[in-house]
Amino acid sequence: MMPRRILNKSHNILNIKGIIDDARCFCAVRELRWPEDIRCTHCQSDKVVDHGHDETHPERQRYHCGNCNGYFDDLAGTIFQGHHRALSVWILCLYFMGLNLSNSQIARELELNISDVQERTGQLRQGVVLRKPQAELHGEVEWDEVYVLAGHKGHPESVRKKTVKVEGTVSKVLADAVRWIKKNPLYSG
């Protein structure tokens, strides 16, 4: 029979929080954020020196910029800044989000309050969306006629496939498509 304290710990066979530590997470953040040299988050200068560690999270390195005299740390300007939980908890939260776990499943796995997880996953999703680069479209772009030809129901002879050569971001392509539709008399309302 298993000791009682082991049964009460976690419902997981393997506690994943125990495998991932904050030191590794901070190293990964530094390597991904500054692959060459550490840059000031205020002025982008490379005249940066270490300035001790955070009191609450000793793995978090603080820095001082010799150019603008500003101070910053590993998480300044990231979606992880300003939160008191360990970085490893939020890295695991992102990982679980990538596995399409629900907020309640994430809360259970990380032993967190569900309202905290809901708030944080919303912030993480928003941060990911804001930092996602716009898609560049090149060459021939086609879209479904259902959207382009709306309003021509009952006039099958007016339906014809058109392709337009475009380049640029998705928003530029859509703006160009709307202008093209308005100019083309076949598609005007």
Residue pairs with C-beta under 8 A, 6 or more apart in sequence:
9 15
10 111
11 108
12 109
16 92
16 109
17 88
17 89
17 92
17 110
17 111
20 88
20 91
20 92
21 88
22 57
22 59
22 86
22 87
22 88
23 59
24 88
25 59
25 87
25 88
25 91
26 59
26 60
26 61
26 74
26 87
28 91
29 74
29 75
29 78
29 80
29 87
30 38
30 61
30 74
33 74
33 78
37 46
37 48
38 46
38 48
38 63
39 45
39 46
39 48
40 46
40 47
40 48
40 63
40 65
40 67
40 68
40 70
40 72
41 70
41 72
41 76
41 77
42 65
42 68
42 70
42 72
43 65
43 67
43 68
43 70
45 65
45 66
45 67
45 68
47 65
47 66
47 67
48 63
48 64
48 65
48 66
49 63
49 64
49 66
50 61
50 62
50 63
50 64
51 62
51 63
51 64
51 71
52 62
53 59
53 60
53 61
53 62
54 60
54 61
54 62
54 73
56 84
57 86
57 87
59 87
60 73
60 74
60 75
60 87
61 73
61 74
62 71
62 72
62 73
63 71
63 72
63 73
64 70
64 71
65 71
65 72
75 81
75 87
78 127
79 123
79 124
79 127
79 128
79 131
80 87
80 90
83 90
83 120
85 112
89 110
89 112
90 120
90 124
92 109
92 110
93 106
93 110
93 117
93 120
93 121
93 124
94 124
96 105
96 106
96 109
96 110
97 106
97 121
97 124
97 125
101 109
103 114
103 117
103 118
103 121
104 114
104 117
106 112
106 117
106 121
107 113
107 114
107 116
107 117
110 117
134 169
134 170
134 171
135 169
135 170
136 167
136 168
136 169
137 166
137 167
137 168
137 169
137 170
137 173
138 167
139 165
139 167
140 163
140 164
140 165
140 166
141 163
141 164
141 165
141 166
141 173
142 163
143 177
145 159
145 161
148 177
148 181
148 187
149 158
149 159
149 187
151 189
152 158
152 159
152 187
158 186
160 186
162 184
164 176
164 177
164 180
166 172
166 173
166 176
166 177
168 176
181 187
181 188
182 188
